[in-house]
Amino acid sequence: MHNFDDLLDANRGYASEFGLSGFDGIAHAGVAMVTCMDSRIDPLQMIGLEPGDAKILRNPGGRVTDQALVALVIGVTLLQVDRILIVEHTRCAMASSSEDELKQKISRSAGSDASWMTLGAIVDQQSTVHADVERVRSHPLIGDTTLVGGFIYDVDTGLLNPVS
């Protein structure tokens, strides 16, 4: 495991000042966010929250996948979530190429065929955000009292721009 030594050392430092022991697991600010796995995004900081305040769901492109939708239902029904942000971002790899182009890039990089995968390339971010927001709003287990908003995060300015 020596290839992880730097990360384990950092973890020991983190654990020495760990302050979430005994945390109840609810979203203290009532917030859930679905966003991209892009390392330029710091979900809590970008909306002024701290660990324990929100449920953060990340995947390529920040899409409301079936699994993300399950997590949102659990957040709303069991973990006190009452506001949901759907956040895609500028210069996203999932929005920069077609589905076939992404599969070809992955196949070349991996040295193995990736044509069988569904990646979820994003053709039009604004339309995709609108569709994902509607998917959440219309879910029968989410409820009409939950606020759902769609945004595109600008990775060059740090600003969230409302879409839906």
N, C-alpha and C positions, 0 to 999 in steps of 0.2 A: 504493500500500500504506500510505498515511499513516494509515488508520484502524486499523492494527495497530501503530503506533509505540510506544504504551505497553507493549504486550506484547513487542515486539522489544527495547525498552530493558531490560525486566525480564529477558528471556532472556540478554542480554549480561552482566548482573550475575550471573545463575545460572551461566553458562558460565565466568565468571572464577574461580569457586570449585568447578567441577565435579570430583567425585571418583570417578566411575564409569568413567573411561577404561580400556579394556582388560577390562572386566567380562565374565565368561564366559557370562552369560545364564541360568544355572541358578537355581532358587529356593533360596537358601542356607538358609532356615529350613524348606524342604520344604513350603511352604504355597501353596495356590491358593485364591482367593476369587472367587465369583460374587456380585456385588452390583448394586445399582441405580446409575444414573447421577446420582442426586440429589446436588446440590452440598453438602448438609449432611453427607455421608458422607466421612470421610477414612479409607479402608480400612486403610492401613498403621498409622497412629497409633492407631486404635481397638483394635488387637490387639498393640500394642507392637513393631511391626516397622519396618524402614527400607528404602529403595530397595535392591533386589537380594535381598531376603529372600523375596519372594512374587510369584506371578503373579496379577494382578488383572484380572478380566473384568467389564465393566460394560455394562449395557443397561437399558432401561426396565423397572422392576419387579424386577430381579435374578433373572431367570428362566434356567433351564438350557435354552437354545435349542439347536437343532442345532449352530450355530456355537460356542456355548459348550462343548458337549459335545466337539466336535473339539479345541478348545483344551485341555480338561481331559485328554483322552487323550494329547495331545502333552506336556502338563506331567508326567503320571504316567510315561509311557514314555521320554521323552527329557530331561526337565529336573528330575528328582529330586523331584518333588512326591509326598508321601506322606500329606498331610492336606488335605482340601478342605472349605471352609466355603461353604454356600449361605446368603446373607444378604439377606432382605427387610427392610423398615423400616416403622415407624409413619408415619402421615400421608402415605402414598405416593399419588401421583396415579393410578397404575395400579390401585390398590385402592379408589379413592374414587368411581369411576363404572363403569357397565356398559360393555361393548364399544361398544354403539350410542351411548351418551351421549358417550364419548370421541371417536368418529368424528364426531359432530355438532359437538362443540367444535372439533375440528381443522378441519372443513370451514368453519365460520364464521370462524375465525381466518385460515385460508389463502385464503378466498374461492374455494375449489375443492373438488370432491367428494372425500371421503376414505373413502367407504363400501366401496371395493374393498380397503382395507388390512386386514390382520390385526394388531391391536395387542397382544393378549395381556392384556386386562384381568383383574385378579385378583379373584375373587369372595370367596374365603376364604383368607386368607394362611396360616393354619396348615396347611390341607389342601394348598395349593400348595407350601409348603416341604416337607412330607412327600413329596409326589409327585416333586418335583425331586430330593430326596435319594435316593429309591428309584431314579429314573432313572439317577443316577450310580452308585449302588452295584451295580446290576444290569448295567451295561454290561460286555460281555465283554473289553474292552481296558483297563478300569480296574484290575481285580484285587482280590482279597479282602484284601490287606494294606494297601490305602489306606483311611484313616479318613475318613468323610464325615459331616459334621454340619450340621444346619439350625438357623438362628437368625433371630430378628427383632430388629433394632436399633432402640432407642428414640431417636428424633432429639431428644427433649427431655431425656433423662437421660444419653445416651451409653452406656447399658448394652446388651450383647448378651444376649438371652434365648434359651436353648436351646429348640428345638421338637422336633427329631428327632435 
